[in-house]
Amino acid sequence: MTQPLDPGMFDACARVTPLIRVGDKWTAKIIRCLEAGPRRFSELRVPLRGITAKVLTGTLRAMERDGLVTRTAYAEIPARVEYELSPLGRTLLKPLAAACEWAAAHMAEVTRARGVHEPL
């Protein structure tokens, strides 16, 4: 028989919004888009097919607030804004690469397991 779960198992965790939001639909993809260097908003939308301007703006703002990206606005005409991974954001590249490797290696198994269950 397994031991009961410890009611205090998450006591050491922050009692606020999770520190990283890489589990959402877009953050990890945006991190990958910024891996090679700064990008403009319009550049990010190209590989992120399906993301609305509103969602991209909100995600970038949340990432900036969390210290994962920096936003640089240039005093030019037309206005130019670039987003870049911060040093903190760069620390997520290795774990995200590992998650991508795991997904590639196990996609067939996950797909089979999902096929056994009826859609939600």
Buried (B, 14 or more C-beta within 10 A) or exposed (E): EEEEEEEEEEEEEEEEEEEBBBEEEBBBBBBBBBBEEBBEBEBBBEEBEEBEEEBBEEBBEBBBEBEBBBBEEEEEEEEEBBBBBBEEBBEBBEEBEEBEEEEEEEEEEEEEEEEEEEEE
